[in-house]
Amino acid sequence: MWLWFSKLGSPKWFYELSGKWLPWLIAVMSLLLIIGIVWALLFVPPDYQQGNTIRIMYIHVPFASISLAFFPLMAVAGTITLVWRMKLADMVAKTAAPLGAWFTALALISGSIWGSDIWGTWWIWDGRLTSMLLQFFLLIGVISLRSALEDTEAASKACAVLSIVGCINVFVIKFSVDWWNTLHQPAGSFSLADDAPNPPEVWVPLVVMILAIYCFFAVSLILATRNEILVRERRAQWVEDLACNS
């Protein structure tokens, strides 16, 4: 186990292994996206209250779901950086922050479009919307902090601490609909129970889209990390050999 863990911390090993994963991940992602989008647009029946506006859900919910994964991922990577000083962990944390900001922004934008039709307004200071906006600013803060500090080691440590603190807001986002009065739909809107408000023909394609966006996230993170590896390890012999061979 520890041998595998130490190997995973090797940028060279990760670069070679991820190159083998990418074609499969891209194929699965593409298949799930095609199935999910076609199913959501053509086969999901209009909602009895929202009509065809319900189809925005198949974009908004996956992006909102995956956006909650970034701070925990960055916190784990940051902890590994602080404790074991693994370069690869810091590379993952660095590349995850901009991706998290983009995914969170897309969740906010798609949610505002949905809310403009359902709630009659683009924005309200709802508990979940406000905490999600705070997450976006925290991610921007992590990116800005890393850019502001010239010392790479100091920047990685500071961003790791901020990422760990940022996980608190993830719990706020998760339970905001339970803690405060909100216009946002409750957590139990999708369930396998017989009396669930949404039947399988509505939530099954949603699950497909969530899996597709998670695969998209994995592909994006791997590509960004591979690029960061090449930048940081550009003077390493194996990178020079790779450049010569290509």
Residue pairs with C-beta under 8 A, 6 or more apart in sequence:
7 13
8 14
8 88
9 80
9 84
9 86
9 87
9 88
9 89
10 88
11 87
11 88
11 91
11 229
11 232
11 233
12 233
12 236
12 238
14 88
14 225
14 229
15 226
15 229
15 230
18 222
18 225
18 226
19 226
21 222
22 219
22 222
22 223
25 215
25 218
25 219
25 222
26 219
28 215
29 212
29 215
29 216
29 218
29 219
32 208
32 209
32 211
32 212
32 215
33 209
33 212
33 216
35 205
35 208
35 212
36 58
36 205
36 208
36 209
36 211
36 212
37 58
37 209
39 205
39 208
40 55
40 58
40 205
40 206
40 209
41 55
43 201
43 205
44 54
44 55
44 58
44 201
44 202
44 205
45 201
45 202
46 52
46 54
47 53
47 54
47 202
50 117
50 118
53 114
53 117
53 118
54 202
56 110
56 113
56 114
57 114
57 206
58 205
58 206
58 209
59 106
59 110
59 209
60 107
60 110
60 111
60 114
61 206
61 209
61 210
62 206
62 209
62 210
62 212
62 213
62 214
63 103
63 106
63 107
63 110
63 213
64 107
64 111
64 132
65 210
65 213
66 103
66 210
66 213
66 214
66 217
67 100
67 103
67 104
67 107
67 132
67 135
68 170
68 173
68 174
69 217
70 96
70 97
70 99
70 100
70 103
70 104
70 139
71 100
71 135
71 138
71 139
71 163
71 166
71 167
71 169
71 170
72 167
72 170
73 92
73 93
73 96
74 93
74 96
74 97
74 100
74 142
74 159
74 160
74 163
74 166
75 160
75 163
75 164
75 166
75 167
77 89
77 90
77 92
77 93
77 96
77 160
77 163
78 89
78 90
78 93
78 156
78 159
78 160
78 161
78 163
78 164
79 160
79 164
80 86
80 89
81 89
81 90
81 93
81 156
81 157
81 160
82 157
82 160
82 161
87 232
88 225
88 229
90 156
90 160
91 225
91 228
91 229
91 232
92 221
92 225
93 156
93 159
93 160
93 163
94 146
94 156
94 159
94 228
95 221
95 224
95 225
95 227
95 228
96 221
97 139
97 142
97 143
97 146
97 159
98 139
98 143
98 224
99 217
99 220
99 221
99 224
100 139
101 136
101 139
101 140
101 143
103 217
104 132
104 135
104 136
104 139
105 136
107 132
108 129
108 132
108 133
108 136
111 129
111 132
112 122
112 123
113 122
115 121
115 122
115 123
115 124
115 183
116 122
119 183
123 129
124 183
126 176
126 182
126 183
126 184
127 172
127 176
127 177
127 179
127 180
127 182
127 184
128 173
128 176
128 177
128 182
128 184
129 184
131 169
131 172
131 173
131 176
132 173
134 169
134 172
135 166
135 169
135 170
135 173
138 162
138 166
138 169
139 166
141 162
142 159
142 162
142 163
142 166
145 155
145 158
145 159
145 162
146 155
146 156
146 158
146 159
148 155
149 155
149 158
176 182
176 184
177 184
177 185
177 186
177 187
178 186
178 187
188 196
189 197
189 198
190 196
190 198
190 203
190 206
191 198
196 203
230 239
233 239
